[in-house]
Structure formats: C-alpha cells, structure tokens
Amino acid sequence: MSLATNTTSRSAWRRIIDTPLINALAAPHGIGRYLEVINPMWSLDKTRIPARVSAIRAETDDTVSIELSPNGEWTHFLPGQFVQVYIEIDGRLHSRSYSLSNSAYHQKPRITVKAHEDGFVSKYINSELRVGDRISISPAAGDFVLPADIPAALLFIAAGSGITPMMAMLETLFEHGHSGAITLLYYSRNSADCIFRKRLEELAQRHENFSLLLVYSSAPSQQALHGHFNQHHLLNALSTNNGLADHTGSISLPLTYVCGPAALIDQVSVEFELLSQGDKLHSERFKPANRALNTDDISGSIAFRQSQFAIENDGSTLLEQAESAGLSPQSGCRMGICHTCTCLKTSGTVRNINSGEISRGEEHIRLCISQAVGDVTLSL
C-alpha cells in the first residue's frame, strides 16, 4: 500500500506579500518584520513558525500532549518526524526537539512531552504552559519515517516517551485504511506511566490487524511479559499477530521501528544483528547513547572569534563549553540529529563523539557532538 499524506501550501496572501518587490519596498528589514510588530502570528518566518497552544491534555502524571495552531507558514509533516520548539522562559529563548505525535492528516500538529528530572524545558511545558500561549516551531524534519510503500507487516518497539513518533505512525496508518499486520511492543514502568494507554487499547479493539503488547517493568508476576526487552519478547511479538507471522520466517523479520532509551535500542539492535536482519531495523534515540568522552588528549584553548575571548579546553563538548562561558548558541536535540547547533569552526581539530571521526580545518560542525582536540577557533 502506498502512503500519501495531505499537504497544504502557503495561503495566497502570504505568497503575494512575501515577494522580492514588496520586501524591497519595505527595506531594510523586509515586510515580515513589520507584520510581526502588528501581530506576531502574521510572521513570514519559515524557520521559526509562531504557533498558539490550542489544547493541552494530560497523558500521565508527568506527560502532556500540546496541540498547536501554527500560522500559514506551516505546511505538513510525515509521521515520525520532529519539530524544533522555541519557547521563551524568564526572558531567555530555549530550544528543544520533540516528535509530532498525531496523525499526519491533522492540520494541527501535536507534541507530547514527558517532564524529565533534569529537563528544565520539559518541566516548564508540563507545569506552566497554558492554552493561548505562543511558542514557535520549525518545519518538520527527520528521516525516522514510514516508507512511501507500506509493507504488509510492521513491528514497532518503544519505551517511555519513545512512543510519540510511533503514535503518529499508527494514527496515520489507520486513518489511511492500512490493513496490513501491525504489532506494537511498548515498555513502561507500570500502567500509570504508560503514555497513550487508553488510546492504544481503543485502537487495538477497533482494528483486528493491530496487536498491542504492553510490558511493565514493575508488573505483577501474572503478566505474560514483564521486565525489559529480550529475545523472548521479540519472538512473542512475532507470534502474537497471525498476519505478522505470515510475513516472517526463521531468517526474515518484518520492517521494524524502535524508539526510546539507548539501552532498549542497543538490545534490539543486538538481536537483529544476531539474526542478520540489521537492515530491517530503523531506530531513533531520544537521548544520546552513553559514550565516555576521550580525555587522553585534552589540551589547548577554545577561542570565540566574534565574542573576542578564549577559554581553556576542559574536554567537554563545544556546546557545553560555550554555554559554560556564558554564550547562548542555538541548540536543540543535543545529540547531533537536528543540526540546530551547527557552527563554523575556522581552525583547529575536533572529534565527533558519536563516531570518533577526527576532522581538521575550516568546516561547519555540530557543537553538541564535537570535542576539541587541541586549539579550536569558533565563529561565535
């Protein structure tokens, strides 16, 4: 089955007013700057799109879904993609990445945010954000998406807030009328912490081709599956849905999506590699994998050219060092996915902490995953 989601284009008045001639007449700032002064929602900015909070729904005690009403610069998204959220707190602009969690057929995008213990922005969204508040979002991005041609069998594996992109995929598939076999293996601490539990159970009751396996790490012993992902859980997920089993054999697994903590993704990846099925697995991490920073060659200094000062290199990421120095570079996911923190390095050598790759000379780098190796100069 081919999946085609709705797309919308900019309104006629936006296309007419945002032309080179109109912007030239409104020089030096362009027409968009004047429209923002009259009404921020009239902004023509295509990178930071203003959006009103139109609805807030509590999913668990520490998780909320935020429905947004962006202006006409918002067009569409693919299920599984994320947006960069820009939100002002106490006069300072903060940026974070959140997956969209509703069907791609809906005009109003939705993000679902879990308040993490060390999450300043996620806590604010859960406790302080109100209907009517204005934030900004980027266009949707990311390649953790369904293929254009949907296969006959799909397996989703998620834990915690990793369910959010899966929810967008599931709702889109069912609204599209997909009839192929779908199984979701979803891990939570307990039923109270299970995000979208009631909605998922409703979908399982309504769609015979959808099998739902909820696994709780603190579940009572009578639960069929409990604890953390293992090979037994994978085999159980494959055998639960007859339609799924029909498309799997001893050496063939269905197209699988996994999202959640690094420990879950690492374990699922191990199982798929053992079965020589790594090409069937698509993953997205909500937190960077635990990687120890290499401190063997810490030396030199970090120079900030525009700010005209330098600091001693302490071995942490360049984003962390810039922030510790009092600078406020743009940032988002902090794991190298969204590219929001991309910055020009004019000289020096850095190490990519994800891949270990060393690069030298002038180049654009992602500050959040770059570690200085000796003297480095940034354009900040």
Beta strands, then each sheet from edge to edge (+ up, - down):
strand 1: 49-60
strand 2: 63-70
strand 3: 82-89
strand 4: 92-99
strand 5: 110-114
strand 6: 134-137
strand 7: 153-159
strand 8: 181-188
strand 9: 210-216
strand 10: 255-260
strand 11: 281-285
strand 12: 301-304
strand 13: 309-312
strand 14: 342-352
strand 15: 358-360
strand 16: 363-366
strand 17: 370-378
sheet 1: 4+ 3- 6+ 1- 2+ 5-
sheet 2: 9+ 8+ 7+ 10+ 11+
sheet 3: 13+ 12- 17- 14+ 15-
sheet 4: 13+ 12- 17- 14+ 16-
end
